[in-house]
């Protein structure tokens, strides 16, 4: 296995193990309506888990890109290059949650603001 594969695997593992931030937890049942963006994010997470389940001894420099394309690659491409518009509060909440989990913020203040807004959204839907 090469260092790039280990780095990618380590990064993906870190994303999967991030603790919830400022109340940004799993969606309440009330937000469970079908939404194309939320569904795509869920598919992305499932495909990341599929890639992470590949044993280290199977992943090589030569086959890494093929394994990425067989697992999370196509979903990642759709999510980051042509994402669907959310059609529900669930989609909005999942987009915010994904940005937090993906550590997409350069400014921790902005991340906290989004986390607080997400926590509010989660609470409001439950009330």
C-alpha positions in Angstrom: 0.0 0.0 0.0 1.3 3.5 -0.8 1.3 6.6 1.5 -1.4 8.3 -0.6 -3.8 5.4 0.0 -3.0 5.4 3.7 -3.6 9.2 3.8 -6.9 8.9 1.9 -8.0 6.0 4.1 -7.0 7.8 7.3 -8.8 11.0 6.2 -12.0 9.0 5.4 -11.7 7.2 8.7 -11.4 10.5 10.6 -14.6 11.8 8.9 -16.5 8.7 9.9 -15.5 9.0 13.5 -16.1 12.7 14.1 -18.1 13.5 17.2 -21.2 15.6 16.8 -20.5 19.3 17.1 -22.8 21.8 19.0 -25.9 19.6 18.8 -25.4 18.5 15.2 -26.6 15.0 15.7 -28.6 12.5 13.7 -31.7 13.8 12.1 -34.9 13.7 14.1 -37.6 11.4 12.7 -39.7 14.4 11.7 -37.1 15.4 9.1 -37.2 12.0 7.4 -39.0 13.1 4.2 -37.4 12.1 0.9 -34.9 14.7 -0.4 -32.5 14.2 -3.3 -29.6 16.0 -1.6 -30.0 14.2 1.7 -30.3 10.9 -0.1 -27.1 11.6 -2.1 -25.2 12.5 1.1 -26.5 9.2 2.7 -25.3 7.3 -0.4 -21.9 9.0 -0.2 -21.5 8.0 3.4 -22.5 4.4 2.6 -20.0 4.3 -0.3 -17.2 5.8 1.9 -17.9 3.0 4.4 -17.7 0.5 1.6 -14.3 1.8 0.6 -13.1 1.8 4.2 -14.1 -1.8 4.6 -11.6 -2.9 1.9 -8.8 -4.7 3.7 -5.4 -2.9 3.7 -3.7 -5.8 2.1 -6.1 -5.5 -0.9 -5.5 -1.8 -1.5 -2.5 -1.1 -3.6 -1.1 1.9 -5.6 -2.1 0.1 -8.7 -5.7 -0.6 -7.8 -6.6 2.3 -5.6 -8.2 4.5 -8.3 -10.3 1.6 -9.6 -11.5 0.8 -6.1 -12.4 4.5 -5.5 -14.4 4.5 -8.7 -16.1 1.2 -7.7 -17.1 2.7 -4.4 -17.4 6.4 -3.5 -15.9 8.0 -6.6 -19.0 8.5 -8.8 -21.1 9.6 -5.8 -18.4 12.0 -4.7 -18.3 13.5 -8.2 -22.1 14.1 -8.2 -22.1 15.5 -4.7 -19.2 18.0 -5.2 -19.7 18.9 -8.9 -23.5 18.6 -9.6 -25.4 18.3 -6.4 -29.2 18.3 -6.5 -31.1 21.1 -4.9 -32.6 20.2 -1.5 -36.3 19.9 -1.5 -36.9 19.7 2.3 -35.6 20.8 5.6 -34.0 17.4 5.8 -31.9 18.2 2.7 -30.9 21.6 4.2 -29.9 20.0 7.5 -27.9 17.2 5.9 -26.0 19.7 3.7 -25.1 21.7 6.8 -24.2 18.5 8.7 -22.1 17.3 5.8 -20.2 20.6 5.6 -19.4 20.4 9.3 -18.3 16.7 9.2 -16.2 17.4 6.1 -14.4 20.2 7.9 -15.3 22.5 5.0 -14.8 25.7 7.0 -11.5 27.7 7.1 -12.9 29.8 9.9 -14.0 28.1 13.2 -16.4 30.9 13.9 -18.3 30.2 10.7 -18.3 26.5 11.5 -19.8 27.3 15.0 -22.4 29.5 13.4 -23.5 26.8 11.0 -23.5 24.2 13.8 -25.7 26.4 15.9 -28.1 27.0 13.0 -28.2 23.3 12.4 -29.0 22.6 16.1 -31.8 25.1 16.0 -33.2 23.6 12.8 -33.1 20.1 14.4 -34.9 21.4 17.5 -37.5 23.4 15.6 -38.6 20.4 13.5 -39.1 18.3 16.7 -41.3 21.0 18.3 
